[in-house]
Amino acid sequence: MKTQYYTATSLDGFIATEDDSLDWLFPLGDLNNSSYPAFISEIGSLAMGSATYEWMLRNASKIAEEAGSPWPYAQPAWVFSSRMLPRVDGADVRFVSGDVSPVHAKMRAAADGKNIWIVGGGELAGQFYDAGLLDELIVQIGSVTLGKGKPLFPRRVLSPILRLVSVRQMSAGMAEARYEIHKGDLGETA
Protein backbone atom coordinates (compact mmCIF):
# COMPACT_ATOMS: atom_id res chain seq x y z
CA MET A 1 0.00 0.00 0.00
CA LYS A 2 1.41 3.36 -1.10
CA THR A 3 0.34 6.97 -0.80
CA GLN A 4 0.97 8.45 -4.24
CA TYR A 5 0.87 11.94 -5.70
CA TYR A 6 -0.09 11.30 -9.34
CA THR A 7 -0.32 14.49 -11.37
CA ALA A 8 0.59 16.33 -14.54
CA THR A 9 2.81 19.37 -14.74
CA SER A 10 4.03 21.82 -17.32
CA LEU A 11 7.70 21.69 -18.24
CA ASP A 12 8.29 24.67 -15.94
CA GLY A 13 6.64 23.02 -12.93
CA PHE A 14 3.02 24.18 -12.76
CA ILE A 15 -0.02 21.92 -12.38
CA ALA A 16 -2.56 24.65 -13.23
CA THR A 17 -2.65 28.25 -14.32
CA GLU A 18 -3.07 31.01 -11.76
CA ASP A 19 -6.86 30.78 -12.19
CA ASP A 20 -6.85 26.96 -11.73
CA SER A 21 -7.29 26.16 -15.43
CA LEU A 22 -6.12 22.81 -16.83
CA ASP A 23 -6.95 23.67 -20.44
CA TRP A 24 -3.23 23.48 -21.31
CA LEU A 25 -3.22 19.77 -20.41
CA PHE A 26 -5.99 18.25 -22.55
CA PRO A 27 -4.42 18.65 -26.02
CA LEU A 28 -1.28 16.77 -24.88
CA GLY A 29 -2.61 13.23 -24.91
CA ASP A 30 -5.42 10.75 -24.34
CA LEU A 31 -5.94 9.66 -20.74
CA ASN A 32 -6.74 6.12 -21.89
CA ASN A 33 -3.34 5.89 -23.61
CA SER A 34 -1.50 6.76 -20.41
CA SER A 35 -0.68 4.98 -17.18
CA TYR A 36 -3.96 6.23 -15.68
CA PRO A 37 -6.18 3.16 -16.29
CA ALA A 38 -3.67 0.84 -14.55
CA PHE A 39 -3.01 3.44 -11.85
CA ILE A 40 -6.66 4.04 -10.91
CA SER A 41 -7.35 0.29 -10.74
CA GLU A 42 -4.94 0.12 -7.78
CA ILE A 43 -6.48 3.07 -5.88
CA GLY A 44 -8.67 2.46 -2.82
CA SER A 45 -9.17 6.05 -1.62
CA LEU A 46 -8.18 9.55 -2.62
CA ALA A 47 -7.69 13.07 -1.31
CA MET A 48 -7.88 16.46 -2.95
CA GLY A 49 -7.86 20.09 -1.99
CA SER A 50 -10.76 22.46 -2.43
CA ALA A 51 -9.37 24.05 -5.63
CA THR A 52 -9.17 20.62 -7.30
CA TYR A 53 -12.66 19.71 -6.12
CA GLU A 54 -14.09 23.03 -7.30
CA TRP A 55 -12.40 22.54 -10.70
CA MET A 56 -14.20 19.19 -10.92
CA LEU A 57 -17.52 20.85 -10.07
CA ARG A 58 -16.98 23.57 -12.71
CA ASN A 59 -16.05 20.95 -15.31
CA ALA A 60 -18.66 18.30 -14.45
CA SER A 61 -20.06 18.21 -17.99
CA LYS A 62 -16.61 17.73 -19.53
CA ILE A 63 -15.85 14.99 -16.97
CA ALA A 64 -19.21 13.30 -17.66
CA GLU A 65 -18.45 13.36 -21.38
CA GLU A 66 -15.15 11.51 -20.84
CA ALA A 67 -15.99 9.34 -17.81
CA GLY A 68 -19.73 8.83 -18.24
CA SER A 69 -20.47 10.53 -14.91
CA PRO A 70 -19.87 13.99 -13.41
CA TRP A 71 -17.94 12.26 -10.60
CA PRO A 72 -15.40 9.82 -12.09
CA TYR A 73 -14.36 7.99 -8.90
CA ALA A 74 -15.90 4.91 -7.31
CA GLN A 75 -13.48 5.21 -4.39
CA PRO A 76 -14.19 7.33 -1.30
CA ALA A 77 -12.69 10.81 -1.58
CA TRP A 78 -11.60 13.16 1.20
CA VAL A 79 -11.77 16.83 0.26
CA PHE A 80 -9.66 19.15 2.41
CA SER A 81 -11.37 22.52 2.75
CA SER A 82 -12.04 25.11 5.40
CA ARG A 83 -15.22 26.15 3.54
CA MET A 84 -18.59 24.52 2.97
CA LEU A 85 -18.70 23.18 -0.60
CA PRO A 86 -21.56 21.64 -2.59
CA ARG A 87 -21.80 17.86 -2.75
CA VAL A 88 -21.85 15.79 -5.92
CA ASP A 89 -24.92 13.54 -6.02
CA GLY A 90 -23.99 9.88 -5.66
CA ALA A 91 -20.32 10.56 -4.85
CA ASP A 92 -18.66 9.25 -1.69
CA VAL A 93 -17.09 12.59 -0.71
CA ARG A 94 -16.01 13.39 2.85
CA PHE A 95 -15.16 16.99 3.70
CA VAL A 96 -12.34 17.47 6.21
CA SER A 97 -9.93 20.15 7.37
CA GLY A 98 -6.78 20.36 9.44
CA ASP A 99 -3.94 17.89 9.90
CA VAL A 100 -3.62 15.21 7.21
CA SER A 101 -2.32 12.50 9.59
CA PRO A 102 -5.60 11.43 11.24
CA VAL A 103 -7.39 11.63 7.88
CA HIS A 104 -4.68 9.45 6.31
CA ALA A 105 -5.43 6.73 8.87
CA LYS A 106 -9.10 6.77 7.81
CA MET A 107 -8.09 6.73 4.14
CA ARG A 108 -5.85 3.69 4.74
CA ALA A 109 -8.71 1.82 6.39
CA ALA A 110 -11.09 2.66 3.55
CA ALA A 111 -8.50 1.73 0.89
CA ASP A 112 -8.49 -1.84 2.20
CA GLY A 113 -4.94 -2.64 1.07
CA LYS A 114 -5.04 -0.60 -2.13
CA ASN A 115 -3.09 2.62 -2.73
CA ILE A 116 -4.07 6.15 -1.74
CA TRP A 117 -4.04 8.88 -4.38
CA ILE A 118 -3.30 12.49 -3.51
CA VAL A 119 -5.07 14.02 -6.51
CA GLY A 120 -3.99 17.62 -5.93
CA GLY A 121 -2.97 20.24 -5.41
CA GLY A 122 0.68 20.56 -4.76
CA GLU A 123 0.28 22.12 -1.32
CA LEU A 124 -1.91 19.23 -0.13
CA ALA A 125 0.63 16.71 -1.46
CA GLY A 126 3.28 18.72 0.39
CA GLN A 127 1.36 18.38 3.65
CA PHE A 128 1.31 14.58 3.26
CA TYR A 129 5.03 14.74 2.53
CA ASP A 130 5.67 16.92 5.61
CA ALA A 131 3.85 14.34 7.75
CA GLY A 132 6.06 11.53 6.35
CA LEU A 133 3.05 9.91 4.66
CA LEU A 134 3.87 10.33 0.96
CA ASP A 135 5.58 7.34 -0.69
CA GLU A 136 5.73 8.13 -4.39
CA LEU A 137 5.48 10.94 -6.93
CA ILE A 138 4.20 10.04 -10.40
CA VAL A 139 4.57 13.12 -12.58
CA GLN A 140 3.46 13.43 -16.17
CA ILE A 141 5.40 16.26 -17.76
CA GLY A 142 3.73 18.14 -20.60
CA SER A 143 5.64 19.78 -23.42
CA VAL A 144 4.32 23.25 -22.56
CA THR A 145 5.41 26.10 -20.32
CA LEU A 146 2.99 28.29 -18.39
CA GLY A 147 5.32 30.95 -16.99
CA LYS A 148 3.45 31.01 -13.70
CA GLY A 149 0.64 29.23 -11.95
CA LYS A 150 0.02 26.64 -9.22
CA PRO A 151 3.32 24.89 -8.39
CA LEU A 152 3.76 21.15 -8.76
CA PHE A 153 5.20 20.59 -5.27
CA PRO A 154 5.90 23.70 -3.21
CA ARG A 155 8.55 22.11 -0.99
CA ARG A 156 12.32 22.09 -1.04
CA VAL A 157 13.33 18.45 -1.34
CA LEU A 158 17.04 17.77 -1.77
CA SER A 159 18.79 14.65 -2.99
CA PRO A 160 18.82 11.75 -2.13
CA ILE A 161 15.21 11.84 -0.90
CA LEU A 162 13.61 11.49 -4.34
CA ARG A 163 14.79 8.37 -6.14
CA LEU A 164 13.95 8.20 -9.83
CA VAL A 165 12.65 4.70 -10.58
CA SER A 166 11.36 5.08 -14.14
CA VAL A 167 10.87 7.46 -17.04
CA ARG A 168 8.83 6.80 -20.15
CA GLN A 169 7.50 8.69 -23.13
CA MET A 170 3.71 8.55 -23.25
CA SER A 171 3.14 10.60 -26.42
CA ALA A 172 4.81 13.31 -28.46
CA GLY A 173 3.60 15.76 -25.82
CA MET A 174 4.00 13.85 -22.53
CA ALA A 175 6.60 11.97 -20.53
CA GLU A 176 6.14 10.30 -17.15
CA ALA A 177 8.66 10.19 -14.31
CA ARG A 178 8.19 8.08 -11.16
CA TYR A 179 10.01 8.89 -7.95
CA GLU A 180 10.09 6.95 -4.70
CA ILE A 181 10.46 8.98 -1.54
CA HIS A 182 13.30 7.57 0.52
CA LYS A 183 12.05 8.29 4.01
CA GLY A 184 15.31 7.49 5.76
CA ASP A 185 16.56 10.85 4.47
CA LEU A 186 13.53 13.03 5.30
CA GLY A 187 15.45 14.86 8.01
CA GLU A 188 17.47 16.59 5.28
CA THR A 189 14.63 18.72 3.83
CA ALA A 190 14.55 22.45 4.27
C-alpha positions as CSV (number, residue, x, y, z in Angstrom):
1,M,0.0,0.0,0.0
2,K,1.4,3.4,-1.1
3,T,0.3,7.0,-0.8
4,Q,1.0,8.5,-4.2
5,Y,0.9,11.9,-5.7
6,Y,-0.1,11.3,-9.3
7,T,-0.3,14.5,-11.4
8,A,0.6,16.3,-14.5
9,T,2.8,19.4,-14.7
10,S,4.0,21.8,-17.3
11,L,7.7,21.7,-18.2
12,D,8.3,24.7,-15.9
13,G,6.6,23.0,-12.9
14,F,3.0,24.2,-12.8
15,I,0.0,21.9,-12.4
16,A,-2.6,24.6,-13.2
17,T,-2.7,28.3,-14.3
18,E,-3.1,31.0,-11.8
19,D,-6.9,30.8,-12.2
20,D,-6.8,27.0,-11.7
21,S,-7.3,26.2,-15.4
22,L,-6.1,22.8,-16.8
23,D,-6.9,23.7,-20.4
24,W,-3.2,23.5,-21.3
25,L,-3.2,19.8,-20.4
26,F,-6.0,18.3,-22.5
27,P,-4.4,18.6,-26.0
28,L,-1.3,16.8,-24.9
29,G,-2.6,13.2,-24.9
30,D,-5.4,10.8,-24.3
31,L,-5.9,9.7,-20.7
32,N,-6.7,6.1,-21.9
33,N,-3.3,5.9,-23.6
34,S,-1.5,6.8,-20.4
35,S,-0.7,5.0,-17.2
36,Y,-4.0,6.2,-15.7
37,P,-6.2,3.2,-16.3
38,A,-3.7,0.8,-14.6
39,F,-3.0,3.4,-11.9
40,I,-6.7,4.0,-10.9
41,S,-7.4,0.3,-10.7
42,E,-4.9,0.1,-7.8
43,I,-6.5,3.1,-5.9
44,G,-8.7,2.5,-2.8
45,S,-9.2,6.0,-1.6
46,L,-8.2,9.5,-2.6
47,A,-7.7,13.1,-1.3
48,M,-7.9,16.5,-3.0
49,G,-7.9,20.1,-2.0
50,S,-10.8,22.5,-2.4
51,A,-9.4,24.1,-5.6
52,T,-9.2,20.6,-7.3
53,Y,-12.7,19.7,-6.1
54,E,-14.1,23.0,-7.3
55,W,-12.4,22.5,-10.7
56,M,-14.2,19.2,-10.9
57,L,-17.5,20.9,-10.1
58,R,-17.0,23.6,-12.7
59,N,-16.1,21.0,-15.3
60,A,-18.7,18.3,-14.5
61,S,-20.1,18.2,-18.0
62,K,-16.6,17.7,-19.5
63,I,-15.8,15.0,-17.0
64,A,-19.2,13.3,-17.7
65,E,-18.4,13.4,-21.4
66,E,-15.2,11.5,-20.8
67,A,-16.0,9.3,-17.8
68,G,-19.7,8.8,-18.2
69,S,-20.5,10.5,-14.9
70,P,-19.9,14.0,-13.4
71,W,-17.9,12.3,-10.6
72,P,-15.4,9.8,-12.1
73,Y,-14.4,8.0,-8.9
74,A,-15.9,4.9,-7.3
75,Q,-13.5,5.2,-4.4
76,P,-14.2,7.3,-1.3
77,A,-12.7,10.8,-1.6
78,W,-11.6,13.2,1.2
79,V,-11.8,16.8,0.3
80,F,-9.7,19.2,2.4
81,S,-11.4,22.5,2.7
82,S,-12.0,25.1,5.4
83,R,-15.2,26.1,3.5
84,M,-18.6,24.5,3.0
85,L,-18.7,23.2,-0.6
86,P,-21.6,21.6,-2.6
87,R,-21.8,17.9,-2.7
88,V,-21.8,15.8,-5.9
89,D,-24.9,13.5,-6.0
90,G,-24.0,9.9,-5.7
91,A,-20.3,10.6,-4.9
92,D,-18.7,9.3,-1.7
93,V,-17.1,12.6,-0.7
94,R,-16.0,13.4,2.8
95,F,-15.2,17.0,3.7
96,V,-12.3,17.5,6.2
97,S,-9.9,20.2,7.4
98,G,-6.8,20.4,9.4
99,D,-3.9,17.9,9.9
100,V,-3.6,15.2,7.2
101,S,-2.3,12.5,9.6
102,P,-5.6,11.4,11.2
103,V,-7.4,11.6,7.9
104,H,-4.7,9.4,6.3
105,A,-5.4,6.7,8.9
106,K,-9.1,6.8,7.8
107,M,-8.1,6.7,4.1
108,R,-5.8,3.7,4.7
109,A,-8.7,1.8,6.4
110,A,-11.1,2.7,3.5
111,A,-8.5,1.7,0.9
112,D,-8.5,-1.8,2.2
113,G,-4.9,-2.6,1.1
114,K,-5.0,-0.6,-2.1
115,N,-3.1,2.6,-2.7
116,I,-4.1,6.2,-1.7
117,W,-4.0,8.9,-4.4
118,I,-3.3,12.5,-3.5
119,V,-5.1,14.0,-6.5
120,G,-4.0,17.6,-5.9
121,G,-3.0,20.2,-5.4
122,G,0.7,20.6,-4.8
123,E,0.3,22.1,-1.3
124,L,-1.9,19.2,-0.1
125,A,0.6,16.7,-1.5
126,G,3.3,18.7,0.4
127,Q,1.4,18.4,3.6
128,F,1.3,14.6,3.3
129,Y,5.0,14.7,2.5
130,D,5.7,16.9,5.6
131,A,3.9,14.3,7.8
132,G,6.1,11.5,6.4
133,L,3.0,9.9,4.7
134,L,3.9,10.3,1.0
135,D,5.6,7.3,-0.7
136,E,5.7,8.1,-4.4
137,L,5.5,10.9,-6.9
138,I,4.2,10.0,-10.4
139,V,4.6,13.1,-12.6
140,Q,3.5,13.4,-16.2
141,I,5.4,16.3,-17.8
142,G,3.7,18.1,-20.6
143,S,5.6,19.8,-23.4
144,V,4.3,23.3,-22.6
145,T,5.4,26.1,-20.3
146,L,3.0,28.3,-18.4
147,G,5.3,30.9,-17.0
148,K,3.5,31.0,-13.7
149,G,0.6,29.2,-12.0
150,K,0.0,26.6,-9.2
151,P,3.3,24.9,-8.4
152,L,3.8,21.1,-8.8
153,F,5.2,20.6,-5.3
154,P,5.9,23.7,-3.2
155,R,8.6,22.1,-1.0
156,R,12.3,22.1,-1.0
157,V,13.3,18.4,-1.3
158,L,17.0,17.8,-1.8
159,S,18.8,14.7,-3.0
160,P,18.8,11.7,-2.1
161,I,15.2,11.8,-0.9
162,L,13.6,11.5,-4.3
163,R,14.8,8.4,-6.1
164,L,14.0,8.2,-9.8
165,V,12.6,4.7,-10.6
166,S,11.4,5.1,-14.1
167,V,10.9,7.5,-17.0
168,R,8.8,6.8,-20.2
169,Q,7.5,8.7,-23.1
170,M,3.7,8.6,-23.2
171,S,3.1,10.6,-26.4
172,A,4.8,13.3,-28.5
173,G,3.6,15.8,-25.8
174,M,4.0,13.9,-22.5
175,A,6.6,12.0,-20.5
176,E,6.1,10.3,-17.2
177,A,8.7,10.2,-14.3
178,R,8.2,8.1,-11.2
179,Y,10.0,8.9,-8.0
180,E,10.1,7.0,-4.7
181,I,10.5,9.0,-1.5
182,H,13.3,7.6,0.5
183,K,12.1,8.3,4.0
184,G,15.3,7.5,5.8
185,D,16.6,10.9,4.5
186,L,13.5,13.0,5.3
187,G,15.4,14.9,8.0
188,E,17.5,16.6,5.3
189,T,14.6,18.7,3.8
190,A,14.5,22.4,4.3
